[in-house]
Amino acid sequence: MQTVRVALADRSYGIHIGAGLLARSELIAAVLPQPRVAVVSNTTVAPLYLDALSASLARSGVGVVPIVLPDGEQHKNRQTLNLVYDALLANRCDRGTAVVALGGGVIGDLAGFAAATYQRGVPFVQVPTTLLAQVDSSVGGKTGINHPLGKNMIGAFHQPSVVLADMDVLRSLPERELRAGLAEVIKHAAIRDAAYFDWLEANMEALLAREPDALAYAVRRSVEIKAEVVALDERETGPRALLNFGHTFGHAIETGLGYGEWLHGEAVAAGMVMAADLSRRLGGIDSPAFERLRVLVARAGLPVTAPPAIDTDRFLGLMSVDKKARAGRLRLILLARLGAAYISDDTAPDAVRTMLTALGR
Amino acid sequence: MQTVRVALADRSYGIHIGAGLLARSELIAAVLPQPRVAVVSNTTVAPLYLDALSASLARSGVGVVPIVLPDGEQHKNRQTLNLVYDALLANRCDRGTAVVALGGGVIGDLAGFAAATYQRGVPFVQVPTTLLAQVDSSVGGKTGINHPLGKNMIGAFHQPSVVLADMDVLRSLPERELRAGLAEVIKHAAIRDAAYFDWLEANMEALLAREPDALAYAVRRSVEIKAEVVALDERETGPRALLNFGHTFGHAIETGLGYGEWLHGEAVAAGMVMAADLSRRLGGIDSPAFERLRVLVARAGLPVTAPPAIDTDRFLGLMSVDKKARAGRLRLILLARLGAAYISDDTAPDAVRTMLTALGR
């Protein structure tokens, strides 16, 4: 087991990465204010892992209130959130009862937002069961739900007390979800670490074959990069925005198609290629490097362009309600080169239009 | 105009107290990241003050998105919260658009929670229009909504950037609401300042007659006391709990009768007398001092006992789901004497039962 520390003053916490961690519930028990937790999971993950985690927690003397939700991004909404509140209240959970998220990014975001807002905040623990959640949504404290008019529009910052990233659970992950997780892995390399990008080019097949050492290295390196950036800027007023590389385009795709049609990672994958294409057109990343990114995304089995169902005008409209839009100007993360991203606060909508049109849409 | 500073490191802010402050929107404009706000008000307050505030903001160059909600504690729920989210999104408010609460405690709590959670947090400004909101809910950063199973069960801590407490708006306050506000005024004196309690005994008639100097003094002194306690303990892990004097009993009354039947201040008034009665029975405050509190509450025109409709067993049941209950024990704020409260973490439910029974219920 390796541990990455996320340094956030009095909200610092550890991310444990390794095999067999579901059985290591003493790592959870150590951070709890009382020996009782509510475990929030979904109908796909709970049958696989809820019993094992509950049994492990029981051995550590921790009682479990199970809360099992419907599975899918389309359920990351206020109705499902209310199911969590209702269950916490029905079971008389109090301010010392931690909420444990056992699932992917949707469960983590939703359970985290419930933890942030139940009785004005209770402790939160993440046990991410997808590669995407392990490398991305379990780091940084972002929690939230979707609104019909936009993704993650309702939310809060709420740091976990501890994160357990168990490599064993990735064995049951559907192929499509594994690939979606690789989108964020590629993102971390693209925005901050050219050597890691090289490593990904050399190890993409090992990752797709789920070789444990390769996966553990990718999780650790991605978590380290994200933790570094978050520690610089917990509330996303500055450099943290770099982590949104590909996300403004990606959110437009998700909103335009309706949540759940494409996976988040798939939308981000196409969004990264689009943002890199725009970077290239605006004099940033050069064409060979752009091509390396496009090819790596394609090798991961991920989409490299936006779905044709969303035409250019609609795409631009969807981008401007994204919450990264500030006072009408387009704020985008662009690439100077592989391993180096920057924030562009005044991208002209026309440049985006030209890029979108060139995609043949 | 006087200004009380609430010292909370990088979340410090000023509370301005005086006449004519609705016209002083430059005090708001000074703290805004962009010249646009959403003003959340209700159908009672908006016709009285929304135009004046909007005109003042316009003179300061600030655009206003008005959001007018139904009035009443029974609307402090997720349905009304969603109306705010929907309006913010429909008007494309972004992370720099501040939410301004123009109204009483319900509007402040609900708009504050919307500000805490819209796009993971936007700036928040309070313009409280009731005495209760001026002396209590505009200080301390507590925001939230009710759940059918409990008051303020969903919420967040979110500090305002500035508070404008305008004495002029209190002239339109219904008598019953003025009296409800005096409950929290009495509370602040009872828990922390015997000299202020003496002053209230000498000036209760002036306050009920709405003499501006008396009101301004009471608002200032109450805000100072609350700000001192909050600065000691922003997240309510320790001494801040003293501000809950009367509230565990009061919340049981509000929940038992259904929200909106009694005003919050009325429930707290009865709750304070009940908590003081319990203190007296457990060897704290002496009988003459208890009687002074009871008489002052009665002189303010406030109830001094629980409604007979809630019998003792039901009352105890309602208390134990209150969020101040910790792992089954009753946590209550009791009085050692007038001006000095303490936290009792292990009050025996039987002592509460004896007190409730002695009330003849």
Interface residues (C-beta under 8 A of the other chain):
Chain A: Q34 R78 N82 Y85 D86 L89 A90 R92 D94 R95 G96 F113 A116 T117 Y118 Q119 R120 G121 K142 T143 G144 H147 L149 G150 N152 M153 I154 G155 A156 F157 R235 E236 S320 V321 K323 A325 R326 A327
Chain B: Q34 R78 N82 Y85 D86 L89 A90 R92 D94 R95 G96 F113 A116 T117 Y118 Q119 R120 G121 K142 T143 G144 H147 L149 G150 N152 M153 I154 G155 A156 F157 R235 E236 S320 V321 K323 A325 R326 A327
